Amino acid sequence: MSCRNKLSWYELIPVFSFMGLMGRCRSCKTKISIQYPLVELATGFMFAALFLKLSDHGAFMITYLYYATAFSLLLVIAVYDLKHKIIPDMLSLALGVMAFVGLFFFQNSIFYPHTPSLAEFLSGIWMALPFALLWLVSLGRWIGLGDAKLMLGIGWLLGTSLALSGVTVAFWVGAVVGVTLVVLSRSKKISGLGLSRGLKSEIPFAPFLVMGAFLAFICEFNFFLIQF
């Protein structure tokens, strides 16, 4: 992004190119953001985990491509929110449309063309409504409206029970991270690095929601035992 030099194929190999280049541009020696290899590693892990979970399912290619695409979109949303603290409406819309269409073709991560039940139709709305109410009551101070839009797609993608479990994981992990950052910010050494100043701004919640949704799907967390 600094010298605008056109990259060669061997500079575009996920993770390995970053390591081979020692984290710097080959032309101008500018540091390359650690975001790139981390996202590449996360994507590889995600694809591998989905393969292991879905490999014994019928219509494997259709099922795998659907969920790999959906979770790839969720990963993009998480990274974008982490970097810019906003979830683009187009990404939420794409996920919502894809998840809604999936209601007619998938059930419990199995390819099963059918007419969705009323509960399946409402799963996204049920998951989005509490987030929308939190946004409305707090006038956007507690949570962003983008999180409600995101939960609409996650609810349709996972179903009510898994989505609720994913949200639970997201709040647990988010609480741990938030408390940890507060504790670290009180350290003079850390405060000197400007961390406490950064904590005055909001912490994006979409990465936690995406992580919770992925873990709930892969590990089949079902804390609430809701069956439809």
N, C-alpha and C positions, 0 to 999 in steps of 0.2 A: 504493500500500500504506500510505501515511501518513494521508491524509485520507479514504480510502474513497469518494472521489467517483466517480460513474458516468461512464465515459469515453464520449465521443461518437464517431461513426464516423470523423470526420476526425482523431481522435487515435489511431486504430488502423491507419493505413496503414503497412505495414512500411517502416522506414528513414526515409521522408520525414516521418512524424509526429515522430519523434525529432529530426530536423534542424529542423523547423519550430518545435518547442517548445524548441529550444536545450538539449535534454537535461534539462528540468525539468518538473515537474507544472504544468499550467495553473492549477490551483486553489491549491495550497499552496506551489508553487515548490520542492518537494523535488527533489533530483537523482534522475534516473532512471538505473538501472544501465546501463552500456555493454554489458552482456551482451545486452540485448534487440536492439539493431541488429546486433550481431555475429552472433548466432544467426540473425537474419533474413537477413543477407547470406550466411551460410554455407548456409542452406536454399535460397536462390535460386540460388546457384552450383551446389549439388548437383543441383537439379532440371534446370538448364540442361545440366550435364555429362551427366546421365543421358539427357536428350532427344537430345543430339548422338550419344551412343554407340548408343542403341537405335532411332533414327529409321528406320533401314533394315532393321530386323528384322521378321519376320512376326509377326502378331498383336500389333502395336505397343502398343495400349492396354492389353491384358492384361499384357504384359511390363513396360511402363513403370509401371503402377500397382503391380505387385508389388514391383519393385525400389525405386521411390520410397517406398513404405510401409516396406519393410525398412530402407532407409538413413535414413529419417526417425526410425525407432525407434532406430537406432544413434546418431543425433545426440542424441536425448533422453538416452540412456544416457551418452554422453560428457559432456554438459553437467552432468547430475546428479552424475556421479562427480567432475567437476572442482570442483563447488561443495560437495558433501557428503562426498566421499571414500568413497563406497559405491555399489554397483550394486544397485538393488532387485531382489529375486528375481522379482517379477512381470514386470518388463521383460525380464529374461533369458529367462524362461519363454515370454513372448509371441514373442520373436525366435526361440527354439529351435523352438517349434511351427510358426511360419510358415516357417522355413527347412526344417524336416523335410518339411512338406507340399509345399514347392516342389521337393523331390527328385523327386516324381512328375510334375511338370509342366514343369520347366525343366532344360536341359542346356547348359552353356557360354553362359548368358544368352539362350538361344533357347527359345521356347515349344515344348516337345516332350513331350507326354504319353507316359510310358513307365514301365516297372518299373525302379527304380534297381538298379544293380549292388551287389554286396557292398561294393566299395571306396567307392561313394558313400554307402552307409549308415554306413560306418565313418569317413568323413572328419571328421565333427564330433568323434567320440570320440578319434581320433588327435590332433586339434588341442588338445583340452581336457586330455588326459592329462598332457603335460609340465608344464602350468601347475598342475594338481592335485598333481603330485608335488613341484613347487617349494614349493607352499603347505604340503604335509605335512612335507617335510624341514625347512623353516625355521620351522615352527609359525606360519606367517602373517606372519613378519617380512620376507621378501623380496617376497612377492606375495600378493594377496588371493584367496580362493576365488571371489569374484565374477568375477575375470578368467577363471578356468577355465570357469565357467558361460557367460560371454560368448563364449569361443572355441568352445564347442560349437555355438552358433548360427552363428557366422561360418564355421566349417568346413563346415557343411551348406550355407550360403548360397553360398560361393565355390568349394568343392571344395578338395582338399588342396593342389594346387600354388599356386593364387592365394592361399589363406589363409596358406601358409608364406611366400610372398613378402610379403604384407601384414605378417606378424609381423616379418619381417626389416627392413622399412622402419620399423616401429614402434620396434624396438630401436635402429636407427640414429638416428632423430630424437630418441628419448628420451634416448639417450646424449649427443647434442649439447646438448640443452636442459639436462640435468642438469649437465654440465661447465660450461656457460655460467653457470648459476646459482651454482655453487660459486665460479667465478672472480669473478663480480660480488659475491658475499657477502664476499669478502676485501677489497673496497674499503671504506675507512673511510666514504666518503660514502654508499655503498649500505647498509653495515652500520648507519649511523646512522638509516636509514629503516626498519630492522627486518627487512630481507630475510634476514639470516643467521639470525635467530630463526625465521623461517618455514621455512628449509631443514632445521631439525631434525625437522620432521614429514615424513611420507611424501608422495611425489609420485604422484598418481593416474595409473595406466597406461592405463585404458580410453580416454581421448581419443587416445592414440597408436595403440592397437589399431584404433580406429574409423577414424582418418585413414589408417593403413596399409592397411586393408581397402578403403577407398574408392578410394585411389590404385591399388591392385593391380587392382581391378575396372575402373576407368575406363581406365587406361593399359595394362591387360593385362600387368602384370609377371608373368613366369614364370621366376624365377631358377633354379628347380630342375627344370624341364622334365619334370614328372611327368605322365604321361598315363594315363588309365584309360578 
